[in-house]
Amino acid sequence: MPDMRVHEVAILGAGIGAKHMDGLLANRDRFHVATVCDLDAERAGELATRGENCAAVTDLDAVLADPALDLVAICLPPRLHTPIAIRALEAGKHVVCEKPFALSLRDADRMIAVANAAERTLTPVFQYRYGLGFRQLLHLINVGLAGDPLVATLETHWNRGEDYYAIPWRGTWAGEGGGCILTHAIHVHDMLTCAFGPIASVSADLATRVNPIEVDDCAALSLRHASGALATSSVTLGAAEETSRLKFCFANVTAESGLEVYHPAEAPWTFTARIPARQADIDAALAMVAPEKESFAGFYADLGREFAGEAARGVSTKDGRQSIELVTALYRAAKMAQSVAMPLDASADGYDGWAPED
Ligand SMILES: NC(=O)c1ccc[n+]([C@@H]2O[C@H](COP(=O)([O-])OP(=O)(O)OC[C@H]3O[C@@H](n4cnc5c(N)ncnc54)[C@H](O)[C@@H]3O)[C@@H](O)[C@H]2O)c1
């Protein structure tokens, strides 16, 4: 049922919550940030001043009980995503949930069941999708110009040090729930499944080589898609120069992103026809894709369209579950030193989580 109201939003957590504020302010016709909630009153207050008629509060229970709020953006540490999402849905709120969507497939499935029963939307955050270059690639795929997917290479070469891990929940199984394949590469892996479709099997080597933390900070991953396409993903949190990069070889075109670390979907990408005579057709198709809002602004514009019943590309609970399914398979593959088949259902090893037992 289309809902044309301006949605009254609470941002829960004022760290990355600041980027949500940017995205929501860029879509004032659809959303109004009424509240910023953070245990740290000063942090909540600072972010709330960026809003319009926006309160700063520290009591999450009061936010969930406030009938005037109809959407909460969960920007809290990972361990809180599932319990707070479930409480918010049961309180009748729509929910936007930061990555990681959940810390096990069981939790992902519980959240989805509660959202369905409550008839509320539950939207995982995948803002990296929203950029012109990546939309151009999806357009070439959709109109049939790209051809069969062949191989992809992905790089998440970021840099994290002591200052990043000074926040106590980071770097731990109990707090962060996983390492670089859960927290950092999750974005390019989401983009990979958008472009190449479902993954059928994975192999993984993981290591902790950059920082003295519990969880992985380097990864070499190999993925086979249901289509037969192959992908490799290289991840480190110890790169001198921070870059993200995606390169997709299709039968008819090779597409390559720029190196922009947190916005790899954005232009300029290069699109090279395998048969040079077909480059003009590719270029003409690319020119059909108009610029739109990008990153968090694009994410919230899309959510606003979805609420209003307009055509939206929409990030769905299926995408959130799929991201956690991939992480589950990767940790299992690394632990067993063997390839793991997907999809994973409730009978799969690792359905309850991947953290080591002690
Ligand atoms: N989409 C992205 O690109 C992106 C980028 C960074 C972080 N994240 C995700 O966002 C989430 C938060 O990460 P962060 O870097 O902002 O962390 P952070 O620690 O900087 O911020 C989290 C905030 O939540 C507050 N908080 C914790 N418990 C609370 C409670 N019970 N009630 C109210 N406030 C509470 C903390 O005081 C803190 O200010 C994580 O899941 C992280 O993975 C996503």
The ligand as a Gaussian input file, in Angstrom:
#p B3LYP/6-31G(d) Opt

LIG

0 1
 N       27.445000       1.262000       5.688000
 C       28.695000       1.590000       5.959000
 O       29.468000       1.933000       5.069000
 C       29.181000       1.574000       7.389000
 C       30.321000       2.292000       7.748000
 C       30.728000       2.282000       9.088000
 C       30.025000       1.532000      10.015000
 N       28.941000       0.799000       9.617000
 C       28.199000      -0.030000      10.594000
 O       27.457000       0.832000      11.452000
 C       27.393000       0.284000      12.763000
 C       27.943000       1.308000      13.750000
 O       29.293000       1.540000      13.432000
 P       30.031000       2.909000      13.868000
 O       31.327000       2.897000      13.177000
 O       29.117000       4.060000      13.662000
 O       30.212000       2.636000      15.428000
 P       30.426000       3.681000      16.607000
 O       30.850000       2.881000      17.785000
 O       31.267000       4.822000      16.147000
 O       28.944000       4.263000      16.829000
 C       27.948000       3.511000      17.442000
 C       27.210000       4.416000      18.421000
 O       26.166000       3.657000      19.032000
 C       26.026000       4.132000      20.368000
 N       25.338000       3.116000      21.168000
 C       25.804000       1.886000      21.534000
 N       24.864000       1.240000      22.254000
 C       23.783000       2.061000      22.324000
 C       22.497000       1.958000      22.923000
 N       22.120000       0.856000      23.610000
 N       21.651000       3.002000      22.818000
 C       22.007000       4.126000      22.139000
 N       23.221000       4.273000      21.554000
 C       24.089000       3.265000      21.643000
 C       27.450000       4.375000      20.832000
 O       27.489000       5.286000      21.912000
 C       28.107000       4.928000      19.563000
 O       28.137000       6.349000      19.538000
 C       28.234000      -1.011000      12.725000
 O       27.370000      -2.106000      12.553000
 C       29.114000      -0.839000      11.502000
 O       29.449000      -2.073000      10.892000
 C       28.496000       0.835000       8.337000

